[in-house]
């Protein structure tokens, strides 16, 4: 692995947006007549089949679980008896849209959330969607998704953590302006700090954030992938004993357009593929041992089932994908018990995972992380937790979206930069050769480069 770094500037040549990295997909039929395989199976409707207008009953709508052939949309509609559909089109003007019925409608909390699964799509192609309620389509809040590329391709995604409940900060607009392929939130989506088994309190915290104008615009235009940390799972430093554990898990499944989970209940760990990268998202709260337990082989941040799954994901990805991205919501690099609420309180398990990575020669691994309210990068030189040294993979932290800056974890080879209004961009440059170039840029809400790193 070769690398170069800049502690204060964007990568050479400026930050690469997805539009700069990915070529046009005209050959795939953008703007073509609607027909399989370019559109979901469902009845095509004339453009006049649904009216257009602003629908106050539509509380929010967002997308996720994107693949090269499909995506999921979830919409909250505050009219329980309404007929809710989703219009999907290959043109922003909704020429010849297809109208889809929900595959599920959940009333775990109110208002109900309707789930739409859009499949049979083309890779690397733009699609637009809009919710229709009782035959009226709300194009004032239409959404956009670009399906993932299949195979070698260049792209950019954004990631960050830690925004106060209901935040309307400028940073969300800045992220949207970069037009990343997706936005990865690694926890503290809100600071509800719910300390009881109260689904409605979790839902209220999510609703407050998702209806804030800048967040609403981001989530409609850029699909999301998301796992929680403590403040959106329970109270500060929450673990498996959190009273709100079951409520958090139920509301997540109701509102979040997530990738396949291990079960209908329980932890929310998941994984997906984009281009030639495998992304693995771990849930570091649901089965987490309390931090004050004595360290040893039974003390775990992952839990036994998730840890077995995580190891299997690493083995399956190794050699198949040149890049493996671990979305880890907590600081991995930290002295043993040096900071609260991080891997430093679980040194035995951290050493077990590090040894597994070294013993199985897992290649191409990197971490994106949050929790610490700062931008920070380590090139791998401080990532030495295996018995014989290593594994030495690079680590990139990006926060805080909208909280006061703070330091946690480390040391980091490129330093740590606390602050509010911060996020990370990860650009993958892949021409199909043996090596993939990765470009990291930590930025602020004024879109100024704070820290950067690149490696192959």
N, C-alpha and C positions, 0 to 999 in steps of 0.2 A: 504494500500500500504506500503510495506517495501522497504527499500533502503539502499545501502551502497555506499560510494564514495571514490575516490582517486584523489587528486588534481594534481598529477604529473605522474602517471603511467598508463599503460594499465590495463584492467580488469584482475583479478586473473586468472592465467593460460595462459595469453597472449591473443591477439586479436583472436577471432574466425572467420575464414573465412567461406564463404558459403560451401566450400567443406568439411570443418571439421564438419559443422552443419548438412548438409543434406546428407542422405544416398544415395547410388547408386540406380538408377531406372531401373535396368535390367529387372524387371518384366513388365515394361511398353513397352519393345520392342526396346530399344536403339540398333541401328545397325541391326535391323530386316529388312526383305524385305519390300519395300515401298508399302503400301496399306492403305486405310482408315481403322481405324481412326487414323493411325499414321502419315499421310501426308495430305497436302492440296489436294482438288479435282483438278485434272488437269492431263495432259498426262504425264506418265512416259517416260523418254527418255533414250536411251542407253548412256553409259558413253562417247561414242565417238560422240554423236550427236552435241556437241559444242566443239570447240577447246579451248585451254587454252593459255592465254598470258596476258601481261600487256596492259591495254587499257587507253591511255592518255585521251581519251574523257570522261572517268568516273571521274568526279570532286570529288564527295564524295558519301558515302552511309552510312546510319545508321538505327537503328531499335528502336521501342518503342511500346506503346500501348499494352504491353504484358498482356495476361491473362493466365488462365490455359489451354486454348484451341486455342489461336491465338496470332499473333503479326503482326505488320505493318512494312514495310521497305520503305524508301524513298531514291531515288537516283537521283543525278544531272548529266545529261549527256550532254556534250557540242557538240552534233551532232543532230540537230533538226530533220533530216529526217531519223535517224537510227531506226532500229527495236530493241527495248529494252525489254528484258525479265529478269526474275529472276529464277535462279536455286536454288532449295531447296533440302537438303538431310539430312538424319539421320546419315550420316557418314562424317567425315571431308575430306575424299578423294573423296567425291561426287560420290560414287557408286550409279547407278540408280537414278539420280536426277530427280525431277519433274520441268518442265519449266512452269512458270506462266507469263501471260500477265499482264500489268499494269491495275488497275481498274480506274486510272485517270492519266492524264498528264497535268501539270499546267505550263503556261508560264506567270504568273503574273510578274515574273522577269526572266531573262535569266542567265544561260542556263535552259532549262525546267527541271522540277522535276517530276519524275514518282513514283506513289504510288502503292505498292503491298500489298495486304491483304492476309495473310497466315492463313488459318483456318483448322478446322477438325483435330486438333493436339492432342497429348497426354499430360497430365499434367506432370510437373517436369521432362522434357525430353529435351535433347540437340538437337538443329538443327543448321545446317550451311547453309549459303546462299552466292550466288555470282551473280553479274550482268553479263548478256550476251548482247553484242552489235553486231548486225548483225551476230549472230551465234558464236561469240567468247566469251568464258567465262573467266572473269578476276579472277582467283584464287589467284593472288598475293594480292588482297585486299578482301578476303572473310570475311564474318561476322559470328557471332555466337550469338545465343539466347538460353537461357534455359527457357522453359515455366514455369509459376508459379505453385506451388503446389496447389492442391485442398484440402481444409480442413487443419487440424492441421499439421504443419511442422515447422522446424527450418530453418532460412535463415539469410543472412546478406545483407544489402544494404549500399551504400556509398552516402554521400551528401556533397555539398559545394556550394559556390557562389564566384563571383567576380574574373574574370580573364581578363587581358588586351587583347585587340583585337589581334588575331593572336598568342596568347601565345603558346609556345612549352615547357612549364615548366616541370620539372621532376616530379612534383606532379601528373600529369595525368598518367604517367607510374606507379607510386607507387599505385595509386588507382586501375589501371588495374591488377596489380600483386596480389591484394587481391581477384580477381575474384568475386566481389559482384554480387548478383542476378540482380540488376539494379543500375544505378547512377541517383540520384535525384539532378538536378540543380535548385536552388531556386532564380535565378536571376543574372543579370549582367554577362550573358554568354559572352558578349563582352561589350566594352566601346565605342560603336559607337556614343552615345550622339546625335542622329539624331533629329534635331529640325525643320524639315520640312516634308511635306507629300511626301516623296521621297522613294518609295519602293526599288529602285536600291541601295540606300545608306544602307538601312537595310540589303539587301541581300549581299552586298559586305562585311559588317562587319561579318555576319555569315560565309560566304565563307572563309574569312581569318582565322577564328578560326577553322573551321571544316577541313581545308586542312593542318593545322599545324600537323606534323607527330605524335607527342605524343597524341594530341587530336583525330586525325583521327583513330589511333590504339585503343584508349579507346572506341570511339563511335561505331566502327565496332565490337568489342568483347563484349561490355557490353551495353545492351539497356538503353535508357534514358527516364526519365520523367522530364518535364521542365515547369516552369512558370517564367515569367520575373520579374525584378524589374525596377529601374528607367533608368539605363544607356543603357539597351537593349530595352527599351520601348520608350524612348525619351531622353531629356536632364536631367541633374542632378535634382533630386527631382521632376520628371515629375508627372503630374496628368491628369485628364480627359480633361484639356484644351490643352494638348500637340498637336502641329500642326501635328506631325507624327503619331497620334493615329490610324487612319484608315490604314495607310501604315504598321505600326507595326503589326496590327491584320491580315492583308492580307498576309504578308510574313510569319508570324508564321504558318498560316494554310497551306501555300504552302509547306514549308520545314520541318515542325515538324511532326513526327509520334506520334500524340497526342491521348489521350482518347477522348470519345465523349464530345463535347462542347454543350452549351445551344442553339446555333444558328450558322448560316453560317457566321455571322459577329458579332462583339462585343467582350466582355471579354472572357478570355480563362480559366476560372475556370473549374475544372474537378475532378473526383474521380475514384478510382479503388480499387480492392480487391486483396490481396496477402496472401495466407494462411488464418489465422483467424484474419487478420488485415485489417482495412479499412483505406485507405489513401485519404485525402481530400486536394486538392491543390487550394488555393485561388489566385485570381488576384487582387493585391492591388494597381493597377495603372489605369486601364481602366476607372473606374467610381469614382475615388478618388476626393474628394473635395480639393480645394487648402488649404494648411496648414494655411494660414493667415486669413481664414474665422473665424469668431467668433464661439466658440464651442457651440454646442447645438444639439437637436435631429435631425436636418436636415443635420448636418455635418457628412460625412461618408467616411470611407476609402474603404468600400466594394461596396456601392451603394445598393439601395433597393432590386433589383432583386437577386443579388448575396447573400445578407444577408439572404433573405428568403430561398434561396436554401441551404445555409450553415447550417442554423438552422434545416432544414428538413433532411439534411445529418446526422447531429448529432443525431437527434431523431431516424432515421431509423437504424443507426449503434449501438445505445446504447442497450445493452443486446444481440444483435446478434453477435457482434464482441468483443472479450475480449480486443482488443487494437484498439484505434482510433488515427491515426497519422495525425496531422494537419501540412501541409507544408505551412508555413507562412513566406513570404519573408522579413518581417520587424520585428524589435525588439518589442515583446509584453510587456516585462517588461521594464518600463522606467518611470521616474517621469513625471507628467503632464507638457508638453511643456519644458521639461528639455533638450532634444536633438532635433536636426532637424530631420525630415523625419522618423518618427516612430509612434507607437500607442500612445505615450505620447501626441501627438498633437490632438488626437481624444478621450479624456477621457470619454465623454458621451457615445459614441458608444462602447468603450471598457467595460465600466460598464454594458451596456445593454447586451453584449455577456456574460460577466462573470455571471451576474444574471441569464441569460437563462441557462447556464451550471449548476449552483447551483440549480435553481428551478426545473430543469428536471432531476436532479441527474445523469448527464452524467458521466459514469464511464470509466476508462481506457484511458483517453485522455492524449496525450503528444504533444509538439510542437517541430518540427525541423525548424531552421530558419537560416538566414544569414544577409547580408547587412553590419553589423558591421564586420570589417576586423580582426576577432579574434575568438578564441575558447572560449566558455563560457558555463557554466551549472548552472542552478538553480534547486534545488530539489523540488521546489514548495513553499518554505517558503516565497519568495518575490512575489509570484503570488496571491495577495490578493485584487482584484479589485471589487468584489461583495459587495453589500450593507452590508451584514452580514458576510463578510469574505469569503475567498476562491476565485476562485475554487481550487487553490493549486496544479495544475498539473505541472509536470516537463517540463523544457525548455532546449533545446540544440542548441547552435549556432555553425556553422562551416564555417570559412573563414579565410583568403582570399586565393583563389587558386593562384593568381599571381598579387597581388597589395600590396602596403605597408600596414603594420599593423596599426590599429586604434581601439579606444574604442567607443562604443555607447551603450546606454541602461543601464540596471542594476538597482540596484545591483544584483549580482549573488552569490548564496550561496557558490559555489565552486570556484569563482573567474573568471577572464577574462584574456586571454592570447593573446594579439595582435601578428600578424605575417603573413608572406607570406609563401606560400607553405603548407597550412593547409587544412584539410578535416575531416569529421566525418564518423565513422562506427557505424551502428546500427545493433546489432545482436538480433534476436528474437529466444528465446529458448522455443519451444512449443511441449510438448509431448502429447497434447490432454486433459490435465487435466483442472481443473477450473482456474488455474493461468498461466499466461505467464511471463517468465522472460525476461527482456529487459536489454541489456548491451550496454552502450555507450562508445566509445573510440574516443577522439580527438587526431589527429596525425599530424605529419609534413611529408615533402617530403622525409626525411630520414627514414621514418616509425618508428619514435620514439613516444611513448605515452606521451602526454602532460597533459591530463585530462581525467578522467573516472568516470563512475557512473553506478550502476546497481540497478534495482528495480523490484518488481513483483506487 
